[in-house]
Amino acid sequence: MKKKQQQQQQHPGGGADPWPHGAPLGGAPPGLGSWKRRVSLLPFLRFSLRDYGFCMATLLVFCLGSLFYQLGGGPPRFLLDLRQYLGNSTYLDDHGPPPSKVLPFPSQVVYNRVGKCGSRTVVLLLRILSEKHGFNLVTSDIHNKTRLTKNEQMELIKNISTAEQPYLFTRHVHFLNFSRFGGDQPVYINIIRDPVNRFLSNYFFRRFGDWRGEQNHMIRTPSMRQEERYLDINECILENYPECSNPRLFYIIPYFCGQHPRCREPGEWALERAKLNVNENFLLVGILEELEDVLLLLERFLPHYFKGVLSIYKDPGPQPEAECSLCYASPCPPLSYCIAIACLFCLSCSAIISQGSNLCFPDLEKLQYPAQCLHKVTNK
């Protein structure tokens, strides 16, 4: 019986069978027969197609997780869920979180720009600088709503505070107190100008636009009649037309006073509160008439935002004509305006005195306050 079994296990060509327990799956070396090609080279590598697919899927998941972790600066959501499912002992517990992004100081800046005080020129510079230095420039399309309700203040502060840092937010809006609503108070900057010059600029802007389009003024004041559009400013002031009888010399104050209703009432209270906010919350309040000095100081105080701004201002390069605030210089008013402007001052002063206030030119005093500080710093 044993002899018969030995004959069955022998190779057909003679000799003992090298695989008495069956042919491996991987096949046999050449010359040993086609039936032996099912033989596996290493028995411990045997696994099914299902096991192979599971291993590849697991490897793919971890590769994608590692990729998302590196691109997003942290683990993706599904890995955090996996951590919670598996337990609390992970790599982060042993080694701590990855180092956070180093932000410049200050990393939150607000430019609540005053209307007709060179703000378009500054915003154009900021667009160039944001691309150059990589900070987040947050702008707003709302130009005619400076006074906000409490809910509007909360919503705007929330939107600003959640912006990616470092950011610089800019909009025509009166001063906002972030700390009142539990937010981090940002650093404020602003630029103002002589209030009478601002009135003159606004007078012609409403009628003829600002060179950004041939029909710009028609869009802004479509109901203005032709005789009103071409009304001489001397006649407007001397004849006491409604537009010129109230030149709004107090217009600048609420941008520094804030959203309190009394900030819109010309008087000592609004002026003193504006001064207090300038001291506590504004890094710089510049004067448009000394714009180059202002840009130089911004470059010194906020280099991560304004580095190189003065050279860009002097040589902005090719810019679209529709946006080119840097391409046109504001012309000085002719000498014929002198009498009318003098009357404008007198009318404004008389109106304020008649209201019982001893503050004749609040905006002029407000203008000199940052100007004195500006001169001290530039002289140093």
C-alpha positions, 0 to 999 in steps of 0.5 A: 500500500505504501509503495502504491502511494509513493508511485502516485506522488512521483513526478511523471518524468521520474523522481519525487513530486516537489509539491506533494501537498498541492500546487501553489497558487502563484504558478511553478517555474518554467519547465515544471508543467502548466498545472504547477503555475497555481503555486504561491511563491510565499505561503504567508502572502495568501489573501483574498481580493476582498482583503486586498480592497479593504487594505487599499481603501484604508490606505487611501482614506489616511492619505486623503486625511493627511492631505487635508490636514496639511492644506487646511492647517488642521485635521478634517472634520471626519478625523475629529469624529474618528478621534472621538469615536476611538477615544481621547488618546491621540497624537494631539494629546501627546504632542499638542496642537500644531503652531498657530499662524503668527499674526502681525500687530495690529491684525484688525484695522478699521478705516471708517472713511469720511466722505469727500476726504480722499478716501477713494484714493486711499482705498485704491492704494489699499487694493494695490497693497493688499495684493502686494502684502497679502492682508485681507481687505474687506470693503463695503458697497454701502456708501450712504448709511453711516448711522446704524441701529443697535441690531445693525451695529451688532450684525456689522461688528459680527461680520467684521470680527469673523473676517480672516486676519490680518484684515483692514475693513473700510466703509463710510460709517460713524465710529463703532464701539466693538467692546460694547458688544463683546468684540475685540476693539480694532485699531482705527485710522482715518483722514479728514480735511478742512470742512469748507474744502470738503463742502466745496468738493461735495458741491461739485461732486454732486453735480459733475461726478469725479471723472470716473464716467461721463454719466456719473453725475447723472446717476447720482443726482438724476432729479437735479435740474440743469439750472441747478446743476450749473448754479454758480457756487457764489450765487448759491452761497450769497443768495442763501440757497437751501444747499448752501445755507446749511454747509454741514461743517459739523459733518466730520464729528460723528465719524469720531464721536460714534453712534450716540444720537447726541453725536449728531447734535453740534456742540461741546459734548459731541466734540469732547467725545470725539476727542476721547475716541481719537485718543483711545481708539485711533492710531492715526487721524491724518489731514488730506492737505498733508497726505504724503506725510500721512502716508509716510506715518502709516508706512511707519506705524503699520508696515505690514499694511502700508509698506511702500505706499508712498512710492505707489502714491507717487507712481501708481503705474497704469490704472483703469481710468474709471477707478483712477483717483490718483490720476487727477489732482483736485483743482484749487477754487478760483479767487472769486470764491473768497467772498462767498466762502467768507460769507459761508463761514459767517453764516455757519458761525452765526447759526451755531451761536444762535443755538446757544453754543459758544463753539463757533467752528467745532470742525476747525478745532477738531481739525487742528487737534490731530494736525498738531499731533501729526506735526509733532510725529513727523518732526521727530 
